[in-house]
């Protein structure tokens, strides 16, 4: 794709419109930096096999395959047939890129097929975390790497994000009314929590019956601990500014390696 057609294809993505092309300069910058960091990390996977689990509208994989150091092949997985159809249509010209429903990953032939599995802004919504991490581990080749991006929803960053969300909601920007409100007691617990669940997280249900969490109460420290039970955690870094401590950042990146 040339630059214009790629930009047009990205703008058609339902998440890209709310994130990297958001009318709020702060929100747009934060998400653009998240994708830039993802591309920096993915340079290590040039010429390899990569899976984006929960690929959304395909923004990350399209940018990666259009970069100077693309992987050998890239697969995006989603639960939404509508999202998959849109990805396949918009990025049909990108060789080596394909999209599948997550249930297709359950086939025996998928085990150990990927050198890297990327999971961006997905795990904060997962109810059955142990089962999810086991699935990601199964998909990785021996020594393969897991790359996770999740929002920071604890510590001082939470106060800033809740303020930005409230202002964005007033302006009719983004998808921020989907984050449940906090009581003062819940905010206090979220500011001072460690690596254990600290408040009750509200569950939601999609029309197909799938249960999920919104952002409220998500604890990235707890997730890193859970990842460490199955993988060797290698790095933890922040986004949108990598040198910030995660407690002051918008997102946190965790990279880990499959054992054995």
C-alpha positions as CSV (number, residue, x, y, z in Angstrom):
1,X,0.0,0.0,0.0
2,X,1.1,3.6,-0.6
3,X,1.0,6.0,2.3
4,X,-2.3,7.5,1.3
5,X,-4.2,4.2,0.8
6,X,-2.7,2.9,4.1
7,X,-3.8,6.0,6.0
8,X,-7.3,5.8,4.4
9,X,-7.6,2.1,5.4
10,X,-6.5,2.8,9.0
11,X,-9.1,5.7,9.3
12,X,-11.8,3.2,8.4
13,X,-11.1,1.2,11.5
14,X,-13.6,1.7,14.3
15,X,-11.0,1.7,17.1
16,X,-8.5,3.8,15.1
17,X,-11.1,6.5,14.7
18,X,-11.6,6.7,18.5
19,X,-8.0,6.4,19.3
20,X,-5.2,7.5,17.0
21,X,-7.5,9.7,15.0
22,X,-9.4,11.0,18.0
23,X,-10.4,14.7,18.1
24,X,-8.7,15.0,21.5
25,X,-5.1,15.7,21.0
26,X,-4.1,14.1,24.3
27,X,-6.0,10.9,23.6
28,X,-4.7,10.7,20.0
29,X,-1.1,11.2,21.1
30,X,-1.3,8.6,23.9
31,X,-2.6,5.9,21.5
32,X,-0.2,6.8,18.7
33,X,2.7,6.4,21.1
34,X,1.3,3.0,22.1
35,X,1.4,1.8,18.5
36,X,4.8,3.3,18.0
37,X,6.1,1.4,21.0
38,X,4.5,-1.8,19.8
39,X,6.2,-1.4,16.4
40,X,9.6,-0.8,18.2
41,X,9.1,-4.0,20.2
42,X,8.0,-5.9,17.1
43,X,11.3,-5.2,15.3
44,X,12.7,-8.2,17.1
45,X,10.2,-10.4,15.2
46,X,11.3,-9.4,11.7
47,X,11.1,-12.5,9.5
48,X,9.3,-14.5,12.1
49,X,5.7,-15.6,12.8
50,X,3.5,-13.3,14.8
51,X,-0.1,-13.5,16.2
52,X,-2.0,-10.5,17.4
53,X,-4.6,-12.0,19.8
54,X,-7.5,-9.6,20.0
55,X,-6.4,-7.6,16.9
56,X,-9.5,-5.3,16.9
57,X,-9.6,-3.4,13.7
58,X,-6.2,-4.6,12.5
59,X,-4.4,-1.3,13.0
60,X,-1.3,-2.7,14.6
61,X,-0.7,-5.6,12.2
62,X,-1.4,-3.4,9.1
63,X,1.2,-0.8,10.3
64,X,3.7,-3.7,11.1
65,X,3.3,-5.4,7.7
66,X,3.8,-2.0,6.0
67,X,6.9,-1.3,8.0
68,X,10.6,-1.7,6.9
69,X,11.0,-4.8,9.1
70,X,7.8,-6.9,8.8
71,X,7.4,-10.4,10.1
72,X,7.4,-13.4,7.8
73,X,3.7,-13.8,8.4
74,X,1.1,-12.2,10.7
75,X,-2.2,-13.4,11.9
76,X,-4.9,-11.3,13.6
77,X,-7.4,-13.1,15.8
78,X,-10.8,-11.7,16.9
79,X,-14.1,-12.9,18.3
80,X,-16.2,-10.5,16.2
81,X,-17.1,-11.6,12.7
82,X,-17.9,-8.0,11.8
83,X,-14.4,-6.9,12.8
84,X,-12.8,-9.8,10.9
85,X,-14.7,-9.0,7.7
86,X,-13.6,-5.4,7.9
87,X,-10.0,-6.3,8.4
88,X,-10.0,-8.7,5.5
89,X,-11.5,-6.1,3.2
90,X,-9.4,-3.2,4.2
91,X,-6.0,-5.0,4.3
92,X,-6.5,-7.5,1.5
93,X,-3.4,-6.0,-0.4
94,X,-1.0,-6.7,2.4
95,X,0.9,-9.9,1.6
96,X,1.5,-12.3,4.5
97,X,-1.3,-10.9,6.6
98,X,-4.5,-12.9,7.5
99,X,-7.3,-12.8,10.0
100,X,-9.0,-15.6,11.8
101,X,-11.7,-16.1,14.4
102,X,-10.2,-17.0,17.8
103,X,-12.0,-20.4,17.8
104,X,-9.8,-21.4,14.9
105,X,-6.8,-21.1,17.2
106,X,-8.1,-24.0,19.2
107,X,-7.2,-26.5,16.5
108,X,-4.3,-28.8,17.3
109,X,-2.3,-27.6,14.4
110,X,-2.1,-24.1,15.9
111,X,-0.1,-25.2,18.9
112,X,3.5,-23.8,18.9
113,X,3.0,-22.1,15.6
114,X,4.0,-18.5,16.6
115,X,7.3,-17.0,17.5
116,X,5.5,-14.1,19.2
117,X,2.0,-13.5,20.5
118,X,1.0,-9.8,21.0
119,X,-2.0,-9.0,23.1
120,X,-2.7,-5.3,23.2
121,X,-5.5,-3.8,25.4
122,X,-7.3,-7.2,25.8
123,X,-6.3,-8.9,29.0
124,X,-7.9,-6.2,31.2
125,X,-11.3,-7.5,29.9
126,X,-10.7,-11.2,30.5
127,X,-12.7,-13.0,33.2
128,X,-11.0,-16.4,33.1
129,X,-7.3,-15.2,33.1
130,X,-5.7,-18.6,33.9
131,X,-7.4,-20.2,30.9
132,X,-6.4,-17.3,28.6
133,X,-2.8,-17.4,29.6
134,X,-2.7,-21.1,29.1
135,X,-4.1,-20.6,25.5
136,X,-1.5,-18.0,24.7
137,X,1.3,-20.3,26.1
138,X,0.1,-23.1,23.9
139,X,0.2,-21.0,20.7
140,X,3.8,-20.0,21.3
141,X,6.8,-21.9,20.0
142,X,9.4,-23.0,22.6
143,X,11.2,-19.9,23.7
144,X,8.6,-17.7,22.0
145,X,7.7,-14.3,23.4
146,X,4.5,-12.9,24.8
147,X,4.1,-9.1,24.4
148,X,1.2,-7.6,26.5
149,X,-0.1,-4.0,26.7
150,X,-2.7,-3.1,29.3
151,X,-4.0,0.1,30.8
152,X,-2.8,1.4,34.1
153,X,-5.9,1.6,36.3
154,X,-4.2,1.9,39.7
155,X,-2.1,4.5,41.5
156,X,-1.8,8.2,40.7
157,X,-2.4,7.5,37.0
158,X,-6.0,6.4,37.7
159,X,-6.9,9.9,39.0
160,X,-5.6,11.5,35.8
161,X,-7.3,9.0,33.5
162,X,-10.7,9.3,35.3
163,X,-10.5,13.1,34.8
164,X,-9.6,12.8,31.1
165,X,-12.4,10.3,30.6
166,X,-14.9,12.6,32.3
167,X,-13.9,15.5,30.2
168,X,-13.9,13.4,27.0
169,X,-17.4,12.1,27.9
170,X,-18.7,15.7,28.3
171,X,-17.3,16.5,24.9
172,X,-18.9,13.3,23.3
173,X,-15.4,11.9,22.5
174,X,-14.3,8.3,22.6
175,X,-15.9,5.3,24.4
176,X,-15.2,6.4,28.0
177,X,-18.7,6.1,29.4
178,X,-18.0,2.3,29.3
179,X,-15.8,2.5,32.3
180,X,-17.8,2.1,35.5
181,X,-17.6,4.9,38.1
182,X,-15.6,4.5,41.4
183,X,-16.7,5.3,44.9
184,X,-14.3,7.3,47.1
185,X,-13.5,4.1,49.0
186,X,-12.8,2.2,45.8
187,X,-10.5,5.1,44.6
188,X,-8.6,5.0,47.8
189,X,-8.0,1.2,47.6
190,X,-7.0,1.6,43.9
191,X,-4.4,4.3,44.7
192,X,-2.8,2.2,47.4
193,X,-3.1,-1.4,46.2
194,X,-0.3,-4.0,45.7
195,X,-0.3,-7.0,43.4
196,X,-3.6,-8.5,44.6
197,X,-7.2,-7.9,43.5
198,X,-8.3,-4.9,45.5
199,X,-11.9,-4.1,44.6
200,X,-14.8,-6.1,43.1
201,X,-14.8,-5.7,39.3
202,X,-18.2,-5.3,37.6
203,X,-18.9,-8.0,35.0
204,X,-20.8,-7.3,31.8
205,X,-22.3,-9.7,29.3
206,X,-22.3,-9.4,25.5
207,X,-25.4,-10.5,23.5
208,X,-23.7,-13.8,22.7
209,X,-23.3,-14.5,26.4
210,X,-19.6,-13.8,26.7
211,X,-18.7,-12.2,30.0
212,X,-16.1,-9.4,30.2
213,X,-14.8,-6.7,32.6
214,X,-14.5,-3.1,31.8
215,X,-11.4,-1.1,33.0
216,X,-12.6,-0.6,36.5
217,X,-10.5,-2.3,39.1
218,X,-7.9,-3.8,36.7
219,X,-4.5,-4.3,38.4
220,X,-1.6,-4.6,36.0
221,X,0.7,-5.7,38.9
222,X,-1.6,-8.7,39.5
223,X,-1.5,-9.5,35.8
224,X,2.3,-9.4,35.8
225,X,2.3,-11.8,38.7
226,X,-0.1,-14.2,36.9
227,X,2.1,-14.0,33.7
228,X,5.1,-14.9,35.9
229,X,3.5,-18.1,37.0
230,X,3.7,-19.5,33.4
231,X,6.3,-17.4,31.6
232,X,9.7,-15.8,32.4
233,X,8.9,-12.1,32.6
234,X,11.7,-10.1,30.9
235,X,10.7,-6.4,30.8
236,X,8.1,-4.0,32.2
237,X,7.9,-0.6,30.6
238,X,5.5,2.3,30.3
239,X,3.6,4.1,27.6
240,X,3.2,6.7,26.2
241,X,6.6,7.7,27.7
242,X,8.8,4.7,28.1
243,X,11.1,6.1,30.9
244,X,8.2,6.9,33.1
245,X,7.5,4.5,36.0
246,X,4.3,2.5,35.2
247,X,2.5,4.0,38.1
248,X,2.6,7.4,36.3
249,X,1.8,6.1,32.8
250,X,-1.3,5.5,30.7
251,X,-0.4,1.9,29.7
252,X,2.2,-0.7,30.7
253,X,4.0,-3.2,28.5
254,X,5.0,-6.6,29.8
255,X,7.3,-8.9,27.7
256,X,7.8,-12.5,28.7
257,X,9.3,-15.7,27.3
258,X,7.8,-19.2,27.1
259,X,9.7,-21.6,29.2
260,X,11.2,-24.9,28.0
